């Protein structure tokens, strides 16, 4: 504390005005001392130095997101309600393992078959016979038959959601449209043998076809082919031949699609293939009408032979057993593709014969 100002002020005040002046002079000197000394230093506040202020929660969260190896992942299930997840294709990523595709294909095939069979409220004896005929066609062993029946019964349950299941199959089979078409063919084949596509079966299969990207014209073409096959199965003595592929069916991919094959070589290969199939034409195929043959290939009557040949090769490629197997078609279902191939060859032979075997 400073005293100089007070002493000087008090002495001067005493000389001028006596004791009262001394008091006033000391007061004035005190004010002068305070001004000259400046502000009094404040004691440090212990509370301000005790602990640093913690960072805000937002800053801490941001720093944690940058440093923590664990992050929250939003649910992007493409089938979850309200999900807006997207992928490279509308169907989602494809499963690369053919065995996984084969397993889901088998399960979905018989579940949806059960759903279609029960769509009118009950499963008839003809529906059961048709399902068992499909299992017999696929030459399933006892364990596979048990699994197929279990899947069929699961599809009959009221809460079974065939739309979700079919869309799941479409996602798994993304990039494999021929496999999806084969799935639809099996469903139509079973329904023809069961309800003959009567009642609600046809609308349900039309909806399934739309989910798989198959339009009305293609659906009609598939139905025509399968009705011809269904009729063929009813002919006496035909079944044994029908289950064996025609000569040339094992080489369903035409020579024209092989690199380096010329026109003459392609023609020779096709004629050899067709000649082989003619030698064992099943009785029902001998009764195929020319109109049906055009429908099997998906072309209009009167189409140019070049267009018919292109359609023939396209249909063979779609049902090539090796291609379907590589894409995940169950081994047990390959005979179904072989039979389709035989029918395509027979239809093409009939059209060629009607045109005098001309190119």
HUBEL-V726875 format. One record per residue. N is the residue number from 0. NEAR is the number of other C-alpha atoms within 12 Angstrom. D_LAST is the distance of its C-alpha to the last C-alpha in Angstrom with 2 decimals. Layout:
n	near	d_last
N	NEAR	D_LAST
N	NEAR	D_LAST
This chain:
n	near	d_last
0	14	124.93
1	17	126.64
2	20	130.42
3	22	131.36
4	24	130.63
5	25	132.52
6	23	135.68
7	25	135.82
8	28	135.15
9	27	137.75
10	25	140.47
11	24	140.02
12	23	140.07
13	19	143.27
14	17	145.05
15	16	144.08
16	16	144.33
17	15	145.71
18	16	144.04
19	18	141.73
20	21	140.55
21	23	140.00
22	24	137.65
23	25	135.72
24	28	135.53
25	26	134.23
26	25	131.50
27	25	130.51
28	27	130.47
29	24	128.21
30	20	125.66
31	21	125.85
32	22	125.35
33	19	122.22
34	15	120.64
35	16	121.38
36	16	120.06
37	12	116.58
38	10	114.56
39	10	115.36
40	8	112.63
41	7	110.86
42	9	110.58
43	9	107.08
44	10	105.55
45	9	104.86
46	10	102.12
47	10	100.17
48	10	100.07
49	9	99.61
50	9	95.79
51	8	92.96
52	10	91.03
53	9	87.84
54	11	84.59
55	10	82.98
56	11	80.46
57	11	77.66
58	12	78.41
59	14	78.61
60	14	75.29
61	13	73.62
62	14	75.10
63	14	74.01
64	14	70.40
65	12	70.44
66	11	71.99
67	12	71.04
68	9	68.02
69	9	67.40
70	11	65.67
71	8	64.92
72	7	61.21
73	11	60.11
74	13	58.04
75	15	54.43
76	17	52.81
77	22	49.74
78	21	50.34
79	13	54.06
80	11	55.17
81	10	55.44
82	12	53.99
83	14	52.38
84	19	51.10
85	15	47.81
86	15	45.51
87	12	42.59
88	16	40.25
89	23	40.96
90	28	40.69
91	23	43.07
92	22	42.87
93	25	40.55
94	25	42.09
95	18	41.02
96	17	42.01
97	24	39.16
98	19	41.91
99	21	43.54
100	33	40.28
101	31	39.67
102	26	43.21
103	33	43.03
104	44	39.60
105	37	41.01
106	33	44.17
107	42	42.58
108	46	40.00
109	41	42.77
110	36	45.22
111	46	42.88
112	53	41.86
113	41	45.58
114	40	46.00
115	53	43.25
116	45	44.71
117	33	48.16
118	31	47.12
119	23	48.55
120	16	51.83
121	22	51.45
122	27	49.20
123	21	48.45
124	15	48.03
125	21	44.34
126	34	44.02
127	28	45.74
128	20	43.61
129	32	40.43
130	40	41.76
131	26	42.76
132	25	39.37
133	35	37.81
134	33	40.44
135	22	39.68
136	30	35.94
137	28	36.88
138	22	39.20
139	24	42.06
140	15	45.29
141	13	48.61
142	12	49.44
143	23	46.06
144	25	46.41
145	17	49.89
146	22	48.63
147	35	45.78
148	29	48.34
149	23	50.68
150	28	48.04
151	35	47.06
152	28	50.75
153	27	51.20
154	31	48.47
155	29	50.33
156	24	53.41
157	17	54.24
158	12	54.64
159	24	51.25
160	21	49.44
161	31	45.71
162	27	44.93
163	23	46.79
164	27	45.21
165	39	41.64
166	30	42.33
167	31	43.83
168	41	40.67
169	38	38.63
170	33	40.99
171	35	40.76
172	40	36.94
173	28	36.70
174	24	33.63
175	33	32.03
176	30	30.19
177	33	28.02
178	42	31.33
179	40	32.66
180	37	29.65
181	43	30.18
182	43	33.83
183	42	33.01
184	40	30.67
185	42	33.58
186	44	35.96
187	44	33.82
188	43	33.22
189	43	37.02
190	43	37.82
191	37	35.57
192	35	37.44
193	35	40.75
194	31	41.30
195	25	37.85
196	29	37.85
197	20	40.78
198	20	43.78
199	21	43.99
200	34	41.29
201	29	38.42
202	20	40.27
203	29	41.25
204	41	37.73
205	29	36.56
206	23	39.28
207	37	38.30
208	34	34.66
209	23	35.96
210	27	38.12
211	38	35.12
212	25	33.14
213	26	30.76
214	19	30.41
215	19	30.42
216	19	26.71
217	25	25.95
218	32	28.87
219	26	27.52
220	29	24.12
221	37	26.12
222	35	28.36
223	32	25.61
224	39	24.22
225	36	27.80
226	31	28.82
227	36	26.10
228	39	27.47
229	31	30.98
230	25	30.32
231	28	28.85
232	26	32.08
233	19	34.13
234	20	32.65
235	14	35.05
236	14	34.28
237	22	31.18
238	21	32.75
239	19	32.94
240	24	29.26
241	34	28.35
242	30	30.37
243	27	28.62
244	34	25.28
245	34	22.39
246	29	21.52
247	32	19.36
248	37	20.96
249	29	23.59
250	32	21.04
251	40	19.52
252	29	18.99
253	37	15.52
254	26	15.80
255	26	14.18
256	21	17.44
257	16	19.66
258	12	21.31
259	11	20.65
260	15	17.44
261	15	15.18
262	17	11.47
263	14	11.84
264	18	14.16
265	22	12.05
266	21	9.21
267	17	12.26
268	25	13.94
269	33	11.43
270	26	11.17
271	23	14.94
272	32	15.48
273	36	13.78
274	26	15.53
275	23	18.71
276	35	18.62
277	28	18.08
278	19	21.25
279	26	23.35
280	29	22.03
281	33	25.18
282	25	26.55
283	27	26.14
284	40	22.44
285	25	22.12
286	20	23.77
287	30	21.51
288	23	20.60
289	26	17.26
290	24	19.17
291	33	20.32
292	35	16.93
293	36	16.00
294	35	19.46
295	45	19.11
296	41	16.33
297	32	18.30
298	30	15.94
299	21	16.74
300	21	15.45
301	16	13.35
302	20	11.97
303	18	8.92
304	26	5.86
305	16	7.20
306	20	10.48
307	33	9.84
308	31	8.82
309	22	11.94
310	28	13.97
311	39	13.21
312	31	14.45
313	27	17.27
314	37	18.46
315	40	18.48
316	32	20.49
317	31	22.88
318	42	23.73
319	36	23.80
320	36	27.17
321	28	28.35
322	28	27.82
323	36	29.64
324	30	32.37
325	23	32.96
326	34	33.32
327	38	35.95
328	41	34.44
329	35	37.08
330	30	36.36
331	28	37.04
332	35	34.19
333	34	31.39
334	35	30.61
335	37	29.86
336	42	27.08
337	38	25.84
338	42	25.72
339	44	23.77
340	45	21.20
341	44	20.96
342	51	20.50
343	50	17.62
344	50	15.81
345	48	16.74
346	43	15.51
347	48	11.99
348	40	12.11
349	32	13.51
350	36	10.97
351	30	8.10
352	20	10.81
353	20	11.74
354	18	8.61
355	11	9.00
356	17	6.76
357	16	3.79
358	22	0.00
